[in-house]
Amino acid sequence: MNELPNVLFSQTIDSLKVNVYDNRLALGTAAGVDVAARIKQLLSEKPNIRMIFAAAPSQNELLAYLLEDQAIDWNRITAFHMDEYNGLPVDAPQKFSRFLCERLFNQVKPGTVHLIDSSNESEEECRRYGELLRQAPIDMVCLGIGENGHIAFNDPPVADFNDPQVIKMVELDNACRQQQVNDGCFAAIKDVPTHALTLTIPALLSGSHLFCVVPGPTKQKAVERTLNGPISTECPSTILRKHPDCTLYVDRDSYGK
């Protein structure tokens, strides 16, 4: 495996650890090293672990690193993902479940993979998936931050730091939908679904160890608000500053300094 890239700068804001790297590849590799090390450490202490993954282009380098690490015992990992569009065809290439299956799950074959089934009736699917998540604590969460500060699909209008639900149906705001176009996932905003199923903020923050990977210039404003703005649902990612073990990985472009 690759050596750990050099950290250009580190700081801690409230409880959030922030590591700045030279470029996107260095950022993703560093996150991959840390995630893999935590997986191995936890598996040395317990028979299996439960992980939640984000599905977004921002995660590509992290997922590629995990794919290459032959020392991870994926058979002892139960995997979840954090959101899924509502209303897309089962075989749509933009489905987040497909993204993660193609880039990670199909190759490493975790012992159990729980995918959100957006073709199911939404209330029933929230009940089903919520029960699976509640069966045992979540050990690790690999996530990103959206251009509007969302984590999963908890956009500012629907984000709730005290949400009683584990997973819910939400309406996506225009900034979030435009990001999907900016990321190259859809040709135009009219093609982006208006609704999605998402794990709630308390569900994400229930993970013991969070690894937040945020590369690229389009995320600079969101990172600045995450680190320096008031902790508020106006920028949902600010709540990461209150998690006892969350590391934010950024590059020069997203850190902006």
N, C-alpha and C positions, 0 to 999 in steps of 0.2 A: 504493500500500500504506500501511497505518497506520504512524504513527511508533512508535518503540520506547518501550514504557511505562517509566516511571521505576522503578528498582530501589529498594526501601525499605531494603534491607540486603544486604550481600554478605560472605561469609567463605570461607575455604578451610580444610577439615579434612582433614589428611593431604594427599592430592593432589586431593581432591574440591572443586570450585568450587560454592558454594551461593549462589543468587540468590533473594531473597524479594520478592514482589510483593503489591500491595494485594488483588487478587482473582483469580479463576480466569481471566477473560478476559485480564487483563493478563499473567498467567503464560503462557498459551497463545500469546498474540501475541508475547511476547518470545522464547519458544522458537522460534516459527515464523520470526521474523526471523533468529535465529542459525542455524537449520538451513538456511534458504534461502541465507543468505550463504555457509555452508560448502559447500553443493552447488555454487554458482556458482564459488567459489574453486577447488574441486577439478576442476571441469570445464574451468576455464581452464588447468589443468596437465596433464590426461590425457584420453584420448578418451572414457572412460566410467567410471562408478563403480558400486559395489555397496552397497545399503542394506538394513537389516533394520528392519521396523516392528512395533510392538506394536499389538494390536487390543483396545481397551478404551475405555469412556466417558471415562476420564481424558485420552485423547489427542484428544478431539473438537476442541478449539480449535486445537491445533497442526495437525491435518490440514486444518481449514477454512482456516487461513492459507496452507498450502502449496497448496491448491487454487486460491486466488485469485491466487497469484504467477505471472503470465503469462511472466515472464522465465526461469523454470526450464526447461531443455531436458530434459524427461523422456524423450525418445527415447534418450538416452545413459545412462539409469539402469537397472540391473538390480535388481529389488525382491524381497525375501524377507519372510516373516513368521516370528514366533518361537515360535508354539505353536498347537495345534489340539485341540479335544475329540475323544475317541474314542467312536464309537458313535452319534453323532447322524445323522439322515437327511441325505442329500446336500443337500436344500433347506432344512434347518433355519435359521431366522433367526438363531440364536445362533452359527453357525459363524464363526470369526474370519476365515477367508478371505472370506466374504461381507461381513462388516463392513468390511474394508479395500477390497474391490472397490467397494462402494456409496459409501463416503465419500471414496475417493481414486483407486484404480487405474482404474476404468471411465471416469472423467472425464479424468484427465491422461495415461493410456495410456503407462506406462513402456515402454521398448524391450523389456524382458523382465520377466515376472512369474512367479516360481516359487512356487506354492501347495502347502502341505502337503496331501496327499491321504489323509485319515484313513479313507477307505473301502478303501484298499489294506491288505494284510497288514502289520502294524506293523513287523516286522523288515525286510521288503523296503522299506517306505517310509522307514525310518531310513537304510537303505543308500543309497537313491536320492537323498534330500534331502541327506544328508551329503556325498555326492559332489559335488552341485551347489555346496554351500557351500565345499567344499575346492578348487574349481577356481581360485580367486583370492582374494586378501585382501578382507576386508570393510572398506569405507571409513567407513561411518556406521551407527550404531544409534540408533533412537528408541525409548525404553522407558519403563516406569513401574515403580512399586513396589506390591506388594500389601499388604493390611492385615496380613498375617503376615510381611511383609518379603520375600516372594518376588520374584524377577525372572524373567520368563517364567513357566513353571509349575514352577520349582525351589523348591518348598515346603521348609521346614526339614527334614522327615524324609528328603528325597531329594536335597537340595542337596549338591553336591560341588565344591569349589573347584579340584580337580585331576582332574575327570572326564575319562576318556580318550575318551569319546564326543562326537560333535558334536550329535546329536539322539537322544532316547531316549523310551521309554514310561514314564510315571510314574503313580502313584496320587495323587490330589489329597487333601489333608487337609481336615478339616471346616471349618477357618477359611477356607480358600481357596474351598471350595464355597459357604459362606455369603456370602462377598463377592459372588459372582455373583448371588445373590438380592438383596443390598443394592444392587447396581448396577442392579437392575431387569431383568436379562437372563433370569431364570427366576422363576417364581411361588413356588416352594418348593424347599428343599434336595434333596428327593427327586427333583426333575426335573433336577438338575445331574449331568452325567456324573461317574463316579468316576475315570476315567482320561483321560489326554491325552498327546499327543506334544509334546515341548518341546525347543528348543535348550538345550544345557547352558550352565552358567556360563562355562566357558572359551571356548565358541563366541561368546557374547555379548561377552565382554571382549576377544575378538580384534579387534573393530572399532577402527579408529584414533581415531574421534571419537564419543563417546557423549553423548546428550542425554536426560536423565531428567526426565519431566514428571509431577509428583505434586501435584494439587490436592485440596482438600476436607478437612473435619474428620475423616472416617473414616480418613484416612491419618496423623493426627497422631502416634499412638503409633509407627507404623512409621518415620516420618521422625525422630522423637526417637532411636529405637534405631539407625537408620542413621548418624546423625551422632555419637552419644555412646556407644554401646555397644561392647563388644569386637567385633573383626572375627571373626565366627564364622558357621557355617552355621545356628546358632540364629536368626539374622536374616540371611538370605543377601545382602540389599542392602548390608550393611556392606562387602562386597568392593569396592564402587564407589569407596571411599576409596583404593584402591590403583591404580586405573586412571590412566594418565598424562594423559588428556584427557577427563574426564567433568564435565559441568555438571548440577547438580540445580536444577530450577525448582520453587519452592514458593510458596504464597500464605499469607496470614495464618492461614487455617484449618488448613492442613496443617503449617505451621511452629509454630503454637501459642504465639507470643510477640508 
